[in-house]
Amino acid sequence: MLDALDTPYLQRALLAGLLIAVPLGLLGCWVVLRGLAFYAHAVGVATFPGTVVGVALPVLGPFAGALLAAVGFSLAVSAAERDHRVRGGAVTGLALAVALAVGALLLTLAGAGVAPVEGVLFGSLLAVSNLDVLACAAVGAIGLAATARLLPRLAATTFDEEWAARTGAGDRVAGVLLLGLVALVVVSALPAVGSLLVSALLVVPAATARLLTERLESMLWWAVGLCSLEVVGGLVAARALDVPPGAAVAAVAGAGFALATAGSAAVGFGRRPRPA
Amino acid sequence: MSEPGEVGLRADGLSVSFDARRALVDVSFEVPRATFAGVLGPNGAGKTTLLRALLGALPHAGSKWIGGRPAYVPQAGAVDNAFPIDALGVVLMGRYPRLGWRRRPGRADRHRALEILDAVGLAGEARSPFGTLSSGQRQRTLVGRALAQEGDVLLLDEPLTGVDTPSQEVILGVLDGERRRGRTLLMTTHDLGQAARVCDLLLVLNETLVAVGPPEEVFRPEVLGRAYGHELLLLGGYTALVDDAAHHSAP
């Protein structure tokens, strides 16, 4: 099966995918446990106009353009959500649509051929450069270190915000750092899976992992393992069926979740609370 | 006023307002060290606000003083029961505030957490997912988390509401043990009878402090009537409280 991955560009794609799978899986767990899945998807989409601007302006570059867009999006959404009349993801959904529209408009204005729209939206895993691989390695290391350091605070706050805030076991800083890390990881994963599919690798492996275990530490490692498996499976499928790798990776992730749901229902892991 | 070393908890003219609404007005009291104090009062009387203000978590006027490190058991219902953690993990969280950013719980912390689980009668459930425990077992675990904080002053917000009677007895036994060890306890409750039975000192609150004293002084119809108003029924020597503790399960 692995001789399907015999060419240098496939091996580079595999390496980049496996490296970025580490922070995607780890941070994805916190995204799932804290109910941030929609936000994470929207951050991915918000990078679309940023990437277009970055490609059109070589002084900026696609990475910095996407990162600026992701950070700007996070700040704008948290500011707008302070108005309690528009909550429950309304602002996020609105900003997501606006970002997609602005990206499409900018792409037209910049002229066809400036940025390959399919690559920006769905990624081009087979076209990742050595620089992309290095970026994935750096972000992987940052994600691993930050998750280990923030784990107690994030756990205490996610489990019981009131207790954590009053006792100093957790605070807002950890939550804000988490949002920043999610933006960074999303941007680093863009060359591989694109802005529309990045949440498939951030959310789906973690959600699948949650079905497989009742322990936080094992959920984190399951998520990393599943994310890696899905990258490998997606690449193999893309090569064998001659389909776009980003879409293949996302489809494999979806199939994995469906399998875990069916298994969870049949075998009964993921126990229900006992009655009081 | 007592000597500083003998005071566990003190409030002096403590007032809290949310926007224009007054939640707590000019509350002054002193709880001696190693005392189990109960806070009574109707819904919206400011019981939770008092605990949060004592923890220093709310902007307030006046002053408060806590004799040592506080530990806290918040009201049930705010906890994410679906979070993937076992009973031991929840109790270990009580160590986090002392460990700070850099250190993770070590062997001594785990040993202490297991002792605490044993004390709250959950030695056999250490590895059980929190969400699969009964509500009484969950509350015992959360009391265990506060014990793991090893505070000198324990602030408990309705730790017995919605908890089965055997679990209530376990929790009260553990709290009495803490008092004997010199810890000061302040517990809000809706159960007047239980408060009279287990507490050394009662604070009756309704925005202002209506009364403070030992149960036999506080449990007089005119005192409780001032705090509870029409919610209180006096039936020939028995006092019945018409109250709905159910509002606390609302989000």
Contacts between the chains, C-beta under 8 A, distances in Angstrom:
chain1	res1	chain2	res2	distance
A	33	B	80	7.9
A	33	B	83	6.5
A	33	B	84	7.6
A	149	B	101	7.0
A	152	B	93	7.6
A	152	B	96	4.9
A	152	B	99	7.2
A	152	B	104	6.8
A	153	B	96	7.4
A	153	B	101	7.6
A	155	B	83	7.8
A	155	B	85	7.1
A	155	B	89	7.9
A	155	B	93	7.0
A	156	B	93	5.2
A	156	B	96	5.5
A	158	B	80	6.4
A	158	B	83	6.2
A	159	B	79	6.5
A	159	B	80	5.6
A	159	B	83	4.6
A	159	B	85	6.3
A	159	B	90	7.2
A	159	B	93	7.0
A	160	B	74	7.0
A	160	B	78	6.1
A	160	B	79	4.8
A	160	B	80	7.2
A	160	B	142	7.9
A	161	B	78	6.7
A	162	B	74	4.4
A	162	B	75	7.7
A	162	B	78	4.7
A	163	B	72	6.1
A	163	B	73	7.9
A	163	B	74	5.0
A	163	B	78	7.8
A	163	B	142	7.9
A	163	B	145	7.4
A	165	B	57	6.9
A	166	B	52	6.7
A	166	B	55	4.8
A	166	B	57	4.9
A	166	B	72	5.4
A	166	B	74	7.0
A	167	B	55	7.8
A	167	B	70	7.7
A	167	B	71	7.6
A	167	B	72	5.5
A	167	B	97	4.9
A	167	B	149	6.7
A	168	B	97	4.7
A	169	B	93	6.3
A	169	B	96	4.1
A	169	B	97	4.8
A	170	B	96	7.7
A	210	B	84	6.7
A	213	B	84	6.5
A	214	B	84	5.2
A	214	B	86	7.2
A	214	B	129	4.0
A	214	B	131	7.8
A	214	B	132	7.9
A	215	B	84	5.7
A	215	B	85	7.4
A	215	B	86	6.8
A	215	B	89	7.9
A	215	B	129	8.0
A	216	B	83	7.7
A	216	B	84	4.9
A	216	B	85	5.9
A	216	B	89	7.3
A	219	B	84	5.4
A	271	B	129	6.9
A	271	B	131	8.0
A	271	B	132	5.2
A	272	B	132	7.6
A	273	B	81	6.6
A	273	B	131	5.2
A	273	B	132	5.5
A	273	B	133	7.5
A	274	B	132	5.9
A	274	B	133	7.2
A	274	B	134	5.5
A	275	B	134	7.2
A	276	B	134	5.0
A	276	B	135	4.1
A	276	B	136	6.7
A	276	B	164	6.8
